[in-house]
């Protein structure tokens, strides 16, 4: 996850970067001293904390330029003047933070922003990928970004999503061929989405939400290699 802070006041930029880093230790934090510098960057962020009042291009102008470029990530305005809020409804801001930004408010807004990224599948500019399965007489479209893991049980494949589980008759190997390289089959009965791996050791993988999945001894080295490649792709994207 990439979080950027754009503010012409260096002290505010540094302070916010430190606070954001403590809230999300694994995030990549970028800082920009002007809107022009931000717009000249090769890679745009997933979450942007953008000062409204800056010399040169204002935060409003920067946001309009980003939206014109079809940037549809999380925009959070920072302002010292609350009345500025009413001038920016067309820019689809996620939230407004008023200076001086309170630590607890910053944490609350950023945590909600991350949930927004997950909900809309917007992180790192990736478009959601779907597959279709048949469960009973129903044809169901499954968003792979919400699929935590799949398992085989009693001749059925069960896919575990964030909010539900779906059973259907089908082979795990067939599902494996559809989902792509962000998934890895860590056991003959389990296929996991590496996006949701929280921790792992030689015997198991723990996913977001607490599910603990066994990893077969012969698959550990392959999983480790695949997970490192997945992590590199995330950094480079």
TACORTA-V100928 format. One record per residue. N is the residue number from 0. RES is the residue in one letter. NEAR is the number of other ideal C-beta (glycine too) atoms within 12 Angstrom. Layout:
n->N res->RES near->NEAR
n->N res->RES near->NEAR
This chain:
n->0 res->X near->32
n->1 res->X near->33
n->2 res->X near->38
n->3 res->X near->39
n->4 res->X near->42
n->5 res->X near->44
n->6 res->X near->38
n->7 res->X near->28
n->8 res->X near->24
n->9 res->X near->16
n->10 res->X near->16
n->11 res->X near->28
n->12 res->X near->30
n->13 res->X near->17
n->14 res->X near->23
n->15 res->X near->40
n->16 res->X near->28
n->17 res->X near->19
n->18 res->X near->29
n->19 res->X near->39
n->20 res->X near->22
n->21 res->X near->17
n->22 res->X near->28
n->23 res->X near->24
n->24 res->X near->13
n->25 res->X near->17
n->26 res->X near->29
n->27 res->X near->25
n->28 res->X near->29
n->29 res->X near->28
n->30 res->X near->33
n->31 res->X near->34
n->32 res->X near->26
n->33 res->X near->26
n->34 res->X near->31
n->35 res->X near->19
n->36 res->X near->23
n->37 res->X near->37
n->38 res->X near->26
n->39 res->X near->16
n->40 res->X near->22
n->41 res->X near->11
n->42 res->X near->18
n->43 res->X near->32
n->44 res->X near->35
n->45 res->X near->37
n->46 res->X near->42
n->47 res->X near->45
n->48 res->X near->47
n->49 res->X near->50
n->50 res->X near->43
n->51 res->X near->36
n->52 res->X near->27
n->53 res->X near->31
n->54 res->X near->16
n->55 res->X near->19
n->56 res->X near->27
n->57 res->X near->27
n->58 res->X near->42
n->59 res->X near->28
n->60 res->X near->27
n->61 res->X near->39
n->62 res->X near->40
n->63 res->X near->23
n->64 res->X near->23
n->65 res->X near->30
n->66 res->X near->22
n->67 res->X near->14
n->68 res->X near->16
n->69 res->X near->10
n->70 res->X near->28
n->71 res->X near->24
n->72 res->X near->36
n->73 res->X near->37
n->74 res->X near->40
n->75 res->X near->43
n->76 res->X near->40
n->77 res->X near->40
n->78 res->X near->31
n->79 res->X near->22
n->80 res->X near->19
n->81 res->X near->16
n->82 res->X near->13
n->83 res->X near->27
n->84 res->X near->22
n->85 res->X near->16
n->86 res->X near->22
n->87 res->X near->29
n->88 res->X near->13
n->89 res->X near->13
n->90 res->X near->30
n->91 res->X near->21
n->92 res->X near->34
n->93 res->X near->30
n->94 res->X near->28
n->95 res->X near->31
n->96 res->X near->39
n->97 res->X near->22
n->98 res->X near->25
n->99 res->X near->17
n->100 res->X near->31
n->101 res->X near->14
n->102 res->X near->18
n->103 res->X near->13
n->104 res->X near->21
n->105 res->X near->34
n->106 res->X near->20
n->107 res->X near->18
n->108 res->X near->33
n->109 res->X near->36
n->110 res->X near->21
n->111 res->X near->20
n->112 res->X near->35
n->113 res->X near->30
n->114 res->X near->18
n->115 res->X near->26
n->116 res->X near->31
n->117 res->X near->28
n->118 res->X near->19
n->119 res->X near->23
n->120 res->X near->24
n->121 res->X near->28
n->122 res->X near->30
n->123 res->X near->26
n->124 res->X near->23
n->125 res->X near->22
n->126 res->X near->14
n->127 res->X near->21
n->128 res->X near->22
n->129 res->X near->19
n->130 res->X near->29
n->131 res->X near->18
n->132 res->X near->30
n->133 res->X near->18
n->134 res->X near->21
n->135 res->X near->12
n->136 res->X near->7
n->137 res->X near->13
n->138 res->X near->14
n->139 res->X near->22
n->140 res->X near->18
n->141 res->X near->33
n->142 res->X near->28
n->143 res->X near->33
n->144 res->X near->29
n->145 res->X near->29
n->146 res->X near->41
n->147 res->X near->39
n->148 res->X near->42
n->149 res->X near->42
n->150 res->X near->29
n->151 res->X near->26
n->152 res->X near->17
n->153 res->X near->10
n->154 res->X near->13
n->155 res->X near->22
n->156 res->X near->34
n->157 res->X near->29
n->158 res->X near->37
n->159 res->X near->29
n->160 res->X near->24
n->161 res->X near->25
n->162 res->X near->13
n->163 res->X near->16
n->164 res->X near->24
n->165 res->X near->30
n->166 res->X near->23
n->167 res->X near->28
n->168 res->X near->19
n->169 res->X near->27
n->170 res->X near->20
n->171 res->X near->30
n->172 res->X near->16
n->173 res->X near->19
n->174 res->X near->33
n->175 res->X near->29
n->176 res->X near->15
n->177 res->X near->25
n->178 res->X near->32
n->179 res->X near->23
n->180 res->X near->21
n->181 res->X near->30
n->182 res->X near->34
n->183 res->X near->36
n->184 res->X near->33
n->185 res->X near->40
n->186 res->X near->27
n->187 res->X near->17
n->188 res->X near->26
n->189 res->X near->34
n->190 res->X near->41
n->191 res->X near->42
n->192 res->X near->41
n->193 res->X near->36
n->194 res->X near->35
n->195 res->X near->31
n->196 res->X near->33
n->197 res->X near->22
n->198 res->X near->17
n->199 res->X near->26
n->200 res->X near->18
n->201 res->X near->16
n->202 res->X near->18
n->203 res->X near->25
n->204 res->X near->37
n->205 res->X near->22
n->206 res->X near->29
n->207 res->X near->24
n->208 res->X near->19
n->209 res->X near->14
n->210 res->X near->26
n->211 res->X near->22
n->212 res->X near->36
n->213 res->X near->24
n->214 res->X near->34
n->215 res->X near->21
n->216 res->X near->15
n->217 res->X near->13
n->218 res->X near->28
n->219 res->X near->22
n->220 res->X near->16
n->221 res->X near->18
n->222 res->X near->33
n->223 res->X near->21
n->224 res->X near->16
n->225 res->X near->29
n->226 res->X near->31
n->227 res->X near->18
n->228 res->X near->18
n->229 res->X near->25
n->230 res->X near->18
n->231 res->X near->14
n->232 res->X near->18
n->233 res->X near->24
n->234 res->X near->16
n->235 res->X near->14
n->236 res->X near->18
